[in-house]
Amino acid sequence: MTLTLIPTLALMLLQEPDATPLPAAVHSSPIGEIIHNSGPVAIAVLILLAILSVFSWTIMISKYRSFGAARTQSARFLRAFRKSGRLSEIAAVADQFKPSPLASVFTEINDEYQRQTNGRGHPRNPTGLERAAATASSEALTVMETRLTWLATIATNAPYIGLFGTVWGIIDAFHGLGTAGAATLRAVAPGISEALITTAAGILVAIPAGVGYNQLTAQLRDFGARIDDFGRELLNAIENAANFTPPAPTTPPTSATGEHRRVF
């Protein structure tokens, strides 16, 4: 009698660990379980995609902040420029609007004008002044679009990185199928899970990066149009100021309409 109870108790003790994890498995996260059971290649792909996601979000947040500051400072600088009656006054306070690309464009054009005329009269080389305006506009846009190409690169290549994990997971699935020797779900499920999770991760990384790149590029085009318009406005102001010779008045010179006339 005792000899028959010992194998029975041993069998019950061995069966208890298999029965207890069942409630925990019901409440466990499927995504977490898939990642936990993934192979080293799938884990490496997921880590790489996570790094690219953090990098792309960092670029997008920093660019949205810098573009917002540039837009605010540009509006302030443009108001100050149009209210002022002297270009020298704007040159003295241009550094206060440093995040604005308009301030840097004004500084470049004004410096070129000062080199040509020493601050008085018509520029000796108007074409050179126009080239300085175009160069200043290009430099300002180049500074603003720094690191934007990374967003396009991530948006383009993240799905391919996820696809690499997909292909590797399918290879692993077929390898498990060949090792098991039978077409069972237990043999192919881990590889298929790796394939699906890496594909989804690649898409989740690519979509925000692509949307952010398109939105920031649209804002950059708007900045480019505003910079070009301001460059032409500044060249016109310099030409008008060169044509105007003030009779040393005690009050700021005004035009016939009552608006301030810019002088040097």
Stockholm file with secondary structure:
# STOCKHOLM 1.0

chainA/1-264         MTLTLIPTLALMLLQEPDATPLPAAVHSSPIGEIIHNSGPVAIAVLILLAILSVFSWTIMISKYRSFGAARTQSARFLRAFRKSGRLSEIAAVADQFKPSPLASVFTEINDEYQRQTNGRGHPRNPTGLERAAATASSEALTVMETRLTWLATIATNAPYIGLFGTVWGIIDAFHGLGTAGAATLRAVAPGISEALITTAAGILVAIPAGVGYNQLTAQLRDFGARIDDFGRELLNAIENAANFTPPAPTTPPTSATGEHRRVF
#=GR chainA/1-264 SS CHHHHHHHHHHHHHHHHHHTHHHHHHHSCHHHHHHHTCCHHHHHHHHHHHHHHHHHHHHHHHHHHHHHHHHHHHHHHHHHHHHCSBHHHHHHHGGGGTTCHHHHHHHHHHHHHHHHHTTSSSCSCHHHHHHHHHHHHHHHHHHHTTTHHHHHHHHHHHHHHHHHHHHHHHHHHHHHHHHHSSCCHHHHHHHHHHHHHHHHHHHHHHHHHHHHHHHHHHHHHHHHHHHHHHHHHHHHHHHHHHHCCCCCCSSCCBCTTSCBCCBC
#=GC SS_cons         CHHHHHHHHHHHHHHHHHHTHHHHHHHSCHHHHHHHTCCHHHHHHHHHHHHHHHHHHHHHHHHHHHHHHHHHHHHHHHHHHHHCSBHHHHHHHGGGGTTCHHHHHHHHHHHHHHHHHTTSSSCSCHHHHHHHHHHHHHHHHHHHTTTHHHHHHHHHHHHHHHHHHHHHHHHHHHHHHHHHSSCCHHHHHHHHHHHHHHHHHHHHHHHHHHHHHHHHHHHHHHHHHHHHHHHHHHHHHHHHHHHCCCCCCSSCCBCTTSCBCCBC
//
